[in-house]
Amino acid sequence: MKVLLKPGREKSVLAKHPWIFSGAIQELSKCDNGDVLPVYSSKGLFLGSAMISQRSQIVCRMLTFDETPHEEALRRYLKEAIYLRKQLFTDSKTTAYRIINAEGDFIPGLIVDRYADTLVIQISSIGIHRLKQLILDELIEAFKPTWIYEKSTAPSRKEEGLAPFEGTIYGTPLDTVEIMEEGLLFTVSPKTGQKTGFFLDQREMRVLVRDLAKGKKVLNCFSYTGAFSVYALAGGALSVDSIDISKDAVANATKHIQMNGFQDKEHTEYAEDVFEYLKNTPKAYDLVILDPPAFAKKKSDIMQAARGYKEINMQAMKMMPKNSYLLTCSCSYYVDETLFRQILFQAALDAKRDVRIIQRHRLAEDHPLNVYHPEGSYLKSFLCYIS
């Protein structure tokens, strides 16, 4: 049993790219989805082993690029990822971080986040689904969690022949988990929260906001958990306004403000549409944070997403005073950094403002990028100076 590639299609695999698309395959032995098969070039050169998913456009996801047995390789990747996180997070000031970042840790189709003694896993490929027990064994041995919750709801599971799944797979379930990040307190609800419960990938940008906030009036748009608001207050902001269309999100942000002892600070919550607020607010802010949900969830959404990003950035730029700061972000995979920068250029022109980029996104260390897999980069941020 094997996978045989078409002539010339082995180049990306030799460059350690982990995906092989259906159009690159000349011959695929009869097998079950999730099986791990050896991959060969058209000339018979052994390239490694891949998890097979015949219903997906990505038919092969490489687990090895040598002759190492795939389960042995998976254990090694898990141990290496766990070791890295334990090196990065050596004190008790941060108890929430990503343990496994899919291809970024050489394990396609697997995300694992840690929230104190709780682990949340997301599985998006059938090959990883079939190796789940091995993964759980390694995680339990390394972290001794009290609860592991699986939240595998990615749309790609349908292509893999997997139904969405959410539920406790180990230990005793909880409604919420209390975490600490950079010494600040938050609660996470893996069952009901977005993604796995908290946007861990923005940790370093929250630190940037804390460092910038002293003496400033801050507007946090799409505030969700209010984490940027908490960091701004921790950094000495004069005032913070948090805007989210969800009343539950606004209430959650207020709770986090109180948990960190900032209830006596000037903080106002608005359950409003951000677009309308930016158009109509008479207030002037020294620091505005735009961290919206993904506007482009599929390739066909790009144009509509670009219009949305341009509108919110233009409206923010229009209402901001001179010598102010705009932190603007996009987590849309299909809107790359070049396009996002072009959108900001158009927004600045239409707002008739002089805008300088003074900082790019700071990658959270627990979200490593595999240099052989540039597609793993999805989060863009620019800190702009408005004059």
ABEGO torsion letter per residue (X at the ends): XBBBBBBGAAAAAAAGBABBBAAABABBBBBBBGBBBBBBBAAGBBAEBBBBBAABABABBBABABABBAAAAAAAAAAAAAAAAAAABABAABABBBABBEAAAGBBGBBBBBBEABBBBBBABAAAAAAAAAAAAAAAAAAGBABBBBBBABAAAAAAGBBBBBEBABEBBBABBBBBBGGBBBBBBAAABBEAGBBAAAAAAAAAAAAAABGBBBBBBGAEAGAAAAAAAAAGBABBBBBBABAAAAAAAAAAAAAAGAAABBBBBBBBBAAAAAAABABBBABBBBBBBBABABAAAAAAAAAAAAAAAAAAAAABBBGBBBBBBBABAABBAAAAAAAAAAAAAAAGBBBBBABBBBBBAABBBBAABAAABABBBBBBBBX
